[in-house]
Amino acid sequence: MEEIYKMYSKLVYNYLYSLSNNTETSEELTQETFYRAIKGIKTFRNECDISVWLCQIAKNLWINYIKKENKTKIIEFDDNVENFLIQDNIDNNIEAIQLYKEIHKLDEKTKEVVYLRILGGLSFKDISKILGKSEQWARITFYRGRIKLKEELKDNE
């Protein structure tokens, strides 16, 4: 897969850049494209060129990104859910910025778990596999990070 990445990453990046016109978004979605390709390599049936398959993955990620961006305006914590609820409200993106500032202050492992859970939408099982820890460790780390974030956000109000 490393060789495939070297051969096609620039192509995928340029394709995503042509859609987004944003370097950060293009880089992020390029990485996600290859992550999804690795996870789904068994579904590739050689019916098309691998570059086409990768661009299809990238296009689907781009569509999902656009849908999410159109919905994401405020991010808040909910006590009943282990992730963030997304609501439509353009005027309050300052709250989202504050939230990301607080996430950035967390220790590295907690920050990584929080990002994988919230932004990546990954299950605790997937997070544990990625980080080489137990599923229970991922749950506890996320829970503790969530508590810290709630406290910090309350203090900043």
Backbone as a chain_set.jsonl record, in Angstrom:
{"seq": "MEEIYKMYSKLVYNYLYSLSNNTETSEELTQETFYRAIKGIKTFRNECDISVWLCQIAKNLWINYIKKENKTKIIEFDDNVENFLIQDNIDNNIEAIQLYKEIHKLDEKTKEVVYLRILGGLSFKDISKILGKSEQWARITFYRGRIKLKEELKDNE", "coords": {"N": [[0.824, -1.196, 0.0], [2.056, 1.163, 0.602], [3.579, 1.75, -1.65], [1.562, 2.202, -3.49], [0.463, 4.459, -2.353], [2.593, 6.28, -2.713], [2.58, 6.409, -5.489], [0.031, 7.409, -6.176], [-0.848, 9.414, -4.43], [-0.425, 12.138, -4.956], [-2.039, 12.549, -7.189], [-4.605, 12.018, -6.091], [-4.659, 14.007, -4.125], [-4.514, 16.343, -5.766], [-6.905, 16.056, -7.171], [-8.779, 16.278, -5.071], [-8.109, 18.841, -4.259], [-8.915, 20.289, -6.462], [-11.627, 20.119, -6.123], [-12.086, 21.237, -3.579], [-10.483, 23.507, -3.272], [-8.787, 24.104, -1.189], [-6.016, 23.723, 0.768], [-5.582, 22.468, 3.3], [-7.938, 20.985, 3.73], [-7.815, 19.329, 1.505], [-5.45, 17.867, 2.024], [-6.168, 16.55, 4.407], [-8.399, 15.017, 3.566], [-7.158, 13.476, 1.622], [-5.449, 11.867, 3.146], [-7.425, 10.498, 4.587], [-8.67, 9.187, 2.492], [-6.75, 7.263, 1.706], [-6.589, 5.858, 4.058], [-9.166, 4.759, 4.17], [-9.017, 3.255, 1.872], [-7.11, 1.342, 2.556], [-8.503, 0.026, 4.587], [-10.593, -0.981, 3.055], [-9.505, -2.58, 1.047], [-9.998, -5.194, 0.341], [-12.364, -5.071, -0.994], [-11.799, -4.087, -3.453], [-11.991, -4.883, -6.798], [-10.557, -5.005, -9.155], [-11.962, -4.072, -11.352], [-11.743, -1.614, -12.358], [-9.2, 0.893, -12.905], [-6.832, 1.343, -10.293], [-6.402, 3.983, -9.592], [-8.769, 5.22, -10.316], [-10.538, 4.013, -8.558], [-9.509, 4.972, -6.12], [-10.006, 7.712, -6.474], [-12.774, 7.646, -6.533], [-13.329, 6.941, -3.908], [-12.264, 9.219, -2.691], [-13.98, 11.169, -3.767], [-16.43, 10.441, -2.599], [-15.8, 10.873, 0.082], [-15.417, 13.635, -0.043], [-18.019, 14.511, -0.676], [-19.375, 13.699, 1.646], [-17.994, 15.311, 3.459], [-18.767, 17.889, 2.624], [-21.529, 17.771, 3.128], [-21.437, 17.491, 5.894], [-20.14, 19.884, 6.633], [-22.06, 21.734, 5.906], [-23.961, 21.257, 7.791], [-22.677, 21.51, 10.229], [-22.355, 23.817, 12.625], [-22.44, 24.651, 15.281], [-20.896, 23.136, 18.025], [-21.611, 21.098, 20.66], [-21.504, 19.652, 23.96], [-23.251, 16.774, 25.068], [-24.819, 15.308, 27.764], [-26.015, 12.815, 27.602], [-24.959, 11.457, 25.491], [-22.003, 10.056, 24.055], [-20.567, 11.534, 22.36], [-20.261, 14.536, 20.405], [-22.987, 16.73, 19.812], [-24.334, 17.983, 16.862], [-25.471, 21.011, 15.691], [-27.587, 23.249, 13.814], [-26.505, 26.446, 13.45], [-25.251, 29.293, 12.594], [-24.205, 31.595, 13.757], [-22.785, 31.059, 16.103], [-20.163, 29.969, 15.941], [-17.959, 30.559, 17.374], [-18.052, 29.209, 19.754], [-17.408, 26.651, 18.905], [-14.774, 27.059, 18.121], [-13.638, 27.675, 20.59], [-14.012, 25.224, 21.844], [-12.314, 23.538, 20.315], [-9.887, 24.739, 20.945], [-9.697, 24.05, 23.638], [-9.62, 21.254, 23.438], [-7.175, 21.006, 22.209], [-5.476, 21.58, 24.32], [-5.398, 19.306, 25.856], [-3.674, 16.321, 27.092], [-1.453, 14.423, 24.951], [-2.286, 11.71, 24.268], [-4.956, 11.64, 25.157], [-6.023, 13.717, 23.643], [-5.706, 12.649, 21.096], [-7.417, 10.424, 21.201], [-9.877, 11.744, 21.599], [-10.067, 13.283, 19.228], [-10.094, 11.196, 17.287], [-12.457, 9.942, 17.984], [-14.441, 11.975, 17.851], [-14.008, 13.615, 15.485], [-13.181, 11.695, 13.649], [-15.173, 9.87, 13.947], [-14.931, 7.316, 14.899], [-15.306, 4.052, 16.346], [-14.849, 2.881, 19.74], [-13.583, 0.48, 19.68], [-12.243, 0.528, 17.192], [-10.565, 2.714, 17.677], [-8.999, 1.659, 19.715], [-7.622, -0.313, 18.325], [-6.146, 1.223, 16.498], [-4.484, 2.726, 18.205], [-3.219, 0.772, 19.621], [-4.042, -0.095, 22.122], [-6.27, -1.173, 24.788], [-9.827, -1.618, 24.338], [-11.298, -0.776, 26.498], [-9.487, 1.008, 27.698], [-9.52, 3.039, 25.761], [-12.18, 3.936, 26.006], [-12.221, 4.882, 28.694], [-10.232, 6.855, 28.599], [-11.374, 8.632, 26.742], [-13.697, 9.326, 28.167], [-12.627, 10.58, 30.469], [-11.309, 12.711, 29.211], [-13.507, 14.032, 28.133], [-14.794, 14.874, 30.478], [-12.854, 16.681, 31.465], [-12.914, 18.583, 29.393], [-15.559, 19.522, 29.571], [-15.464, 20.743, 32.091], [-13.551, 22.771, 31.632], [-14.837, 24.247, 29.628], [-17.087, 25.121, 31.014], [-15.84, 26.765, 32.906], [-14.957, 28.79, 31.261], [-17.208, 30.129, 30.516]], "CA": [[0.0, 0.0, 0.0], [2.951, 2.316, 0.628], [3.929, 2.047, -3.031], [0.352, 2.783, -4.097], [0.374, 5.82, -1.823], [3.607, 7.094, -3.399], [2.211, 6.574, -6.898], [-1.259, 8.054, -6.423], [-1.242, 10.425, -3.448], [-0.46, 13.459, -5.601], [-3.234, 12.55, -8.029], [-5.771, 12.136, -5.209], [-4.596, 15.349, -3.543], [-4.883, 17.331, -6.795], [-8.336, 15.885, -7.428], [-9.497, 16.879, -3.948], [-7.864, 20.281, -4.272], [-9.765, 20.871, -7.508], [-12.979, 20.187, -5.571], [-12.183, 22.055, -2.367], [-9.674, 24.725, -3.373], [-8.282, 24.33, 0.159], [-4.917, 22.773, 0.963], [-5.772, 21.668, 4.517], [-9.017, 20.028, 3.474], [-7.307, 18.36, 0.532], [-4.512, 16.983, 2.712], [-6.92, 15.715, 5.349], [-9.201, 14.048, 2.829], [-6.231, 12.548, 0.959], [-5.075, 10.881, 4.161], [-8.606, 9.685, 4.872], [-8.877, 8.342, 1.314], [-5.859, 6.106, 1.769], [-7.002, 5.072, 5.231], [-10.335, 3.978, 3.752], [-8.568, 2.283, 0.864], [-6.471, 0.246, 3.289], [-9.567, -0.728, 5.254], [-11.475, -1.625, 2.097], [-8.75, -3.155, -0.068], [-10.61, -6.47, -0.053], [-13.514, -4.805, -1.868], [-11.316, -3.706, -4.777], [-12.137, -6.076, -7.649], [-9.831, -4.805, -10.416], [-12.871, -3.729, -12.452], [-11.271, -0.327, -12.867], [-7.847, 1.211, -12.483], [-6.788, 1.686, -8.869], [-6.505, 5.44, -9.458], [-10.205, 5.529, -10.396], [-11.1, 3.556, -7.287], [-9.092, 5.931, -5.097], [-10.727, 8.964, -6.699], [-14.16, 7.423, -6.113], [-13.315, 7.051, -2.441], [-12.046, 10.639, -2.394], [-15.201, 11.908, -4.102], [-17.418, 10.142, -1.563], [-15.377, 11.595, 1.279], [-15.682, 15.05, -0.3], [-19.472, 14.703, -0.566], [-19.688, 13.619, 3.084], [-17.41, 16.499, 4.082], [-19.63, 19.029, 2.292], [-22.771, 17.601, 3.888], [-21.131, 17.76, 7.298], [-19.85, 21.309, 6.77], [-23.307, 22.481, 5.797], [-24.727, 21.035, 9.016], [-21.899, 21.809, 11.432], [-22.195, 25.227, 12.925], [-22.12, 24.698, 16.704], [-20.63, 21.816, 18.583], [-21.845, 21.131, 22.1], [-21.521, 18.373, 24.64], [-24.527, 16.282, 25.558], [-24.549, 14.335, 28.825], [-26.592, 11.514, 27.288], [-24.279, 10.868, 24.339], [-20.559, 10.099, 24.262], [-19.902, 12.392, 21.381], [-20.821, 15.863, 20.301], [-24.164, 16.932, 18.988], [-24.113, 19.034, 15.883], [-26.704, 21.761, 15.497], [-27.511, 24.33, 12.825], [-26.498, 27.795, 13.997], [-24.043, 29.893, 12.015], [-23.705, 32.703, 14.555], [-22.064, 30.677, 17.308], [-18.993, 29.124, 15.7], [-16.957, 30.902, 18.382], [-18.095, 28.107, 20.706], [-16.657, 25.55, 18.31], [-13.358, 27.435, 18.191], [-13.234, 27.504, 21.99], [-13.949, 23.79, 22.104], [-11.09, 23.001, 19.719], [-8.764, 25.241, 21.742], [-9.624, 23.238, 24.853], [-9.16, 19.918, 23.041], [-5.746, 21.127, 21.92], [-4.753, 21.643, 25.59], [-5.361, 17.982, 26.484], [-2.444, 15.57, 26.858], [-1.423, 13.888, 23.586], [-3.096, 10.493, 24.1], [-6.369, 11.999, 25.31], [-6.368, 14.516, 22.476], [-5.791, 11.735, 19.969], [-8.654, 9.651, 21.357], [-11.005, 12.658, 21.384], [-10.146, 13.573, 17.792], [-10.511, 10.002, 16.552], [-13.86, 9.665, 18.308], [-15.339, 13.04, 17.41], [-13.815, 13.986, 14.079], [-13.11, 10.491, 12.833], [-16.385, 9.086, 14.116], [-14.526, 5.927, 15.079], [-15.748, 3.342, 17.543], [-13.767, 2.651, 20.698], [-12.865, -0.707, 19.207], [-11.326, 0.989, 16.149], [-9.551, 3.559, 18.31], [-8.069, 0.787, 20.44], [-6.761, -0.969, 17.331], [-5.238, 2.225, 15.945], [-3.511, 3.157, 19.206], [-2.585, -0.388, 20.232], [-4.467, -0.171, 23.524], [-7.524, -1.908, 24.941], [-11.057, -0.867, 24.099], [-11.628, -0.149, 27.797], [-8.596, 2.155, 27.838], [-10.022, 4.094, 24.878], [-13.408, 4.461, 26.624], [-11.879, 5.633, 29.898], [-9.493, 8.039, 28.175], [-12.345, 9.554, 26.164], [-14.571, 9.791, 29.24], [-11.864, 11.547, 31.267], [-11.117, 13.893, 28.375], [-14.806, 14.704, 28.048], [-14.994, 15.544, 31.767], [-11.953, 17.839, 31.489], [-13.414, 19.583, 28.456], [-16.774, 20.11, 30.142], [-15.043, 21.64, 33.168], [-12.901, 23.939, 31.039], [-15.843, 25.047, 28.914], [-17.896, 25.781, 32.05], [-15.011, 27.829, 33.489], [-14.8, 29.873, 30.283], [-18.5, 30.8, 30.25]], "C": [[0.868, 1.26, 0.0], [3.333, 2.737, -0.795], [2.754, 2.687, -3.776], [0.195, 4.223, -3.632], [1.353, 6.74, -2.557], [3.197, 7.399, -4.837], [0.994, 7.479, -7.091], [-1.636, 9.169, -5.46], [-1.336, 11.817, -4.061], [-1.701, 13.594, -6.483], [-4.484, 12.766, -7.181], [-5.811, 13.531, -4.59], [-5.044, 16.403, -4.563], [-6.374, 17.26, -7.129], [-9.15, 16.552, -6.322], [-9.299, 18.392, -3.899], [-8.725, 20.962, -5.343], [-11.214, 20.991, -7.035], [-13.089, 21.218, -4.449], [-11.513, 23.416, -2.457], [-9.112, 25.121, -2.002], [-7.221, 23.276, 0.454], [-5.129, 21.882, 2.189], [-6.832, 20.596, 4.32], [-8.535, 18.94, 2.529], [-6.345, 17.369, 1.175], [-5.241, 16.019, 3.644], [-7.706, 14.63, 4.622], [-8.335, 13.062, 2.045], [-5.813, 11.459, 1.941], [-6.239, 9.941, 4.464], [-8.908, 8.738, 3.711], [-8.019, 7.091, 1.394], [-6.147, 5.244, 2.994], [-8.183, 4.182, 4.848], [-9.957, 2.913, 2.724], [-7.916, 1.082, 1.543], [-7.53, -0.626, 3.949], [-10.405, -1.53, 4.262], [-10.786, -2.291, 0.928], [-9.35, -4.477, -0.551], [-11.8, -6.279, -0.987], [-13.08, -4.392, -3.277], [-11.264, -4.945, -5.666], [-11.422, -5.968, -8.996], [-10.743, -4.545, -11.605], [-12.514, -2.389, -13.072], [-9.841, -0.133, -12.389], [-7.878, 1.633, -11.017], [-6.896, 3.192, -8.651], [-7.967, 5.881, -9.503], [-10.878, 5.16, -9.08], [-10.761, 4.539, -6.163], [-9.828, 7.261, -5.243], [-12.21, 8.827, -6.358], [-14.271, 7.522, -4.6], [-13.185, 8.519, -2.049], [-13.305, 11.457, -2.665], [-16.279, 11.681, -3.046], [-17.076, 10.846, -0.249], [-15.657, 13.087, 1.142], [-17.181, 15.349, -0.136], [-19.885, 14.673, 0.909], [-19.173, 14.842, 3.83], [-18.303, 17.717, 3.845], [-20.937, 18.947, 3.077], [-22.55, 17.969, 5.346], [-20.889, 19.253, 7.517], [-21.112, 22.156, 6.704], [-24.159, 22.337, 7.045], [-23.998, 21.528, 10.254], [-21.746, 23.313, 11.595], [-21.833, 25.428, 14.388], [-21.84, 23.28, 17.152], [-20.779, 21.939, 20.086], [-21.725, 19.734, 22.659], [-22.938, 18.037, 25.033], [-24.231, 15.202, 26.583], [-25.026, 12.94, 28.469], [-25.861, 10.785, 26.173], [-22.777, 11.004, 24.546], [-19.838, 10.876, 23.175], [-20.613, 13.72, 21.319], [-22.06, 15.869, 19.435], [-23.898, 18.108, 18.078], [-25.454, 19.702, 15.616], [-26.485, 22.831, 14.441], [-27.589, 25.672, 13.534], [-25.199, 28.459, 13.587], [-23.402, 30.904, 12.955], [-22.799, 32.303, 15.706], [-20.846, 29.794, 17.051], [-17.834, 29.477, 16.618], [-16.905, 29.801, 19.429], [-17.294, 26.914, 20.181], [-15.158, 25.832, 18.382], [-12.843, 27.252, 19.608], [-13.085, 26.03, 22.334], [-12.655, 23.198, 21.557], [-9.838, 23.516, 20.437], [-8.578, 24.39, 22.995], [-9.162, 21.81, 24.54], [-7.648, 19.939, 22.832], [-4.905, 21.146, 23.202], [-4.631, 20.288, 26.294], [-4.01, 17.308, 26.239], [-2.573, 14.822, 25.521], [-2.338, 12.681, 23.377], [-4.585, 10.808, 24.19], [-6.843, 12.78, 24.095], [-6.577, 13.607, 21.259], [-7.085, 10.919, 20.014], [-9.874, 10.531, 21.061], [-11.159, 12.971, 19.898], [-10.626, 12.364, 16.989], [-11.99, 9.71, 16.771], [-14.793, 10.709, 17.696], [-15.207, 13.314, 15.922], [-13.795, 12.768, 13.165], [-14.361, 9.646, 12.906], [-16.102, 7.607, 14.351], [-15.089, 5.339, 16.368], [-14.557, 3.187, 18.486], [-12.942, 1.437, 20.297], [-11.834, -0.312, 18.147], [-10.201, 1.84, 16.735], [-8.519, 2.694, 19.03], [-7.118, 0.078, 19.482], [-5.716, 0.011, 16.788], [-4.121, 2.557, 16.923], [-2.824, 2.005, 19.927], [-2.877, -0.515, 21.719], [-5.754, -0.977, 23.587], [-8.715, -0.994, 24.651], [-11.468, -0.125, 25.372], [-10.77, 1.088, 28.029], [-9.099, 3.321, 26.99], [-11.275, 4.74, 25.475], [-13.089, 5.361, 27.823], [-11.164, 6.931, 29.533], [-10.439, 9.07, 27.582], [-13.225, 10.156, 27.258], [-13.86, 10.853, 30.085], [-11.609, 12.839, 30.491], [-12.391, 14.708, 28.272], [-15.095, 15.477, 29.329], [-14.127, 16.806, 31.849], [-12.461, 18.951, 30.58], [-14.656, 20.276, 28.995], [-16.416, 21.117, 31.232], [-14.431, 22.924, 32.603], [-13.902, 24.849, 30.324], [-16.761, 25.772, 29.896], [-17.139, 26.955, 32.636], [-14.901, 29.022, 32.556], [-16.092, 30.629, 30.012], [-18.65, 32.068, 30.986]], "O": [[0.47, 2.295, -0.533], [3.4, 3.927, -1.104], [2.937, 3.595, -4.586], [-0.162, 5.102, -4.417], [0.99, 7.841, -2.971], [3.432, 8.497, -5.343], [0.931, 8.233, -8.062], [-2.663, 9.818, -5.66], [-2.232, 12.589, -3.718], [-2.335, 14.648, -6.508], [-5.326, 13.6, -7.512], [-6.866, 14.163, -4.537], [-5.868, 17.26, -4.245], [-7.02, 18.286, -7.342], [-10.092, 17.296, -6.596], [-10.214, 19.133, -3.54], [-9.204, 22.079, -5.144], [-11.946, 21.867, -7.495], [-14.058, 21.974, -4.378], [-11.929, 24.366, -1.793], [-8.977, 26.304, -1.69], [-7.495, 22.077, 0.395], [-4.885, 20.676, 2.128], [-6.64, 19.441, 4.699], [-8.82, 17.761, 2.736], [-6.414, 16.17, 0.905], [-4.959, 14.821, 3.66], [-7.679, 13.464, 5.016], [-8.747, 11.923, 1.828], [-5.823, 10.274, 1.608], [-6.052, 8.731, 4.583], [-9.352, 7.611, 3.929], [-8.508, 5.983, 1.174], [-5.965, 4.027, 2.956], [-8.199, 2.993, 5.165], [-10.511, 1.814, 2.716], [-8.146, -0.061, 1.148], [-7.47, -1.853, 3.884], [-10.872, -2.624, 4.578], [-11.424, -2.546, -0.094], [-9.218, -4.83, -1.723], [-12.201, -7.207, -1.689], [-13.902, -4.352, -4.192], [-10.594, -5.927, -5.346], [-11.673, -6.778, -9.888], [-10.346, -4.771, -12.748], [-12.94, -2.075, -14.184], [-9.337, -0.902, -11.57], [-8.859, 2.22, -10.562], [-7.426, 3.631, -7.631], [-8.356, 6.814, -8.801], [-11.694, 5.919, -8.558], [-11.621, 4.892, -5.356], [-10.227, 7.866, -4.248], [-12.836, 9.8, -5.936], [-15.209, 8.124, -4.08], [-13.909, 9.003, -1.178], [-13.656, 12.338, -1.88], [-16.964, 12.621, -2.643], [-17.96, 11.35, 0.444], [-16.085, 13.731, 2.1], [-17.548, 16.346, 0.485], [-20.654, 15.521, 1.361], [-19.84, 15.349, 4.732], [-18.562, 18.488, 4.77], [-21.396, 19.947, 3.627], [-23.363, 18.664, 5.956], [-21.385, 19.822, 8.489], [-21.213, 23.182, 7.377], [-24.992, 23.198, 7.332], [-24.636, 21.924, 11.23], [-21.089, 23.981, 10.797], [-21.008, 26.283, 14.709], [-22.486, 22.336, 16.697], [-20.144, 22.787, 20.712], [-21.83, 18.748, 21.928], [-23.741, 18.931, 25.302], [-23.47, 14.276, 26.303], [-24.488, 11.964, 28.991], [-26.123, 9.606, 25.936], [-22.326, 11.974, 25.154], [-18.609, 10.856, 23.104], [-21.499, 13.983, 22.132], [-22.171, 15.122, 18.463], [-23.307, 19.108, 18.486], [-26.45, 19.031, 15.348], [-25.359, 23.265, 14.198], [-28.605, 26.002, 14.145], [-24.154, 28.202, 14.185], [-22.181, 31.058, 12.954], [-22.097, 33.16, 16.242], [-20.531, 28.941, 17.881], [-16.827, 28.769, 16.639], [-15.83, 29.487, 19.941], [-16.587, 26.252, 20.94], [-14.367, 24.935, 18.673], [-11.743, 26.738, 19.813], [-12.149, 25.636, 23.029], [-11.974, 22.442, 22.251], [-8.839, 22.802, 20.525], [-7.456, 24.052, 23.369], [-8.393, 21.228, 25.305], [-6.937, 19.015, 23.227], [-3.735, 20.766, 23.169], [-3.842, 20.145, 27.228], [-3.288, 17.665, 25.308], [-3.681, 14.619, 25.026], [-3.088, 12.64, 22.402], [-5.381, 10.305, 23.397], [-7.932, 12.537, 23.577], [-7.523, 13.791, 20.493], [-7.76, 10.748, 18.999], [-10.791, 10.111, 20.356], [-12.27, 12.927, 19.37], [-11.474, 12.502, 16.107], [-12.689, 9.282, 15.853], [-15.81, 10.365, 17.094], [-16.19, 13.249, 15.184], [-14.321, 12.802, 12.052], [-14.598, 8.802, 12.041], [-16.93, 6.75, 14.041], [-15.315, 6.05, 17.348], [-13.406, 3.342, 18.08], [-11.739, 1.383, 20.552], [-10.689, -0.76, 18.195], [-9.04, 1.709, 16.347], [-7.319, 2.96, 18.966], [-5.942, -0.11, 19.794], [-4.545, -0.339, 16.64], [-2.956, 2.658, 16.537], [-1.942, 2.231, 20.755], [-2.038, -0.995, 22.482], [-6.269, -1.415, 22.558], [-8.613, 0.231, 24.713], [-11.929, 1.015, 25.316], [-11.269, 2.108, 28.506], [-9.104, 4.464, 27.448], [-11.411, 5.963, 25.449], [-13.625, 6.462, 27.943], [-11.459, 7.985, 30.095], [-10.324, 10.258, 27.883], [-13.468, 11.363, 27.269], [-14.433, 11.902, 30.378], [-11.684, 13.932, 31.053], [-12.355, 15.938, 28.317], [-15.585, 16.605, 29.277], [-14.603, 17.867, 32.252], [-12.44, 20.124, 30.953], [-14.783, 21.495, 28.883], [-16.988, 22.206, 31.295], [-14.757, 24.025, 33.047], [-13.815, 26.073, 30.413], [-17.168, 26.906, 29.644], [-17.712, 28.024, 32.844], [-14.763, 30.155, 33.018], [-16.072, 31.665, 29.347], [-19.676, 32.737, 30.863]]}, "num_chains": 1, "name": "protein.A"}
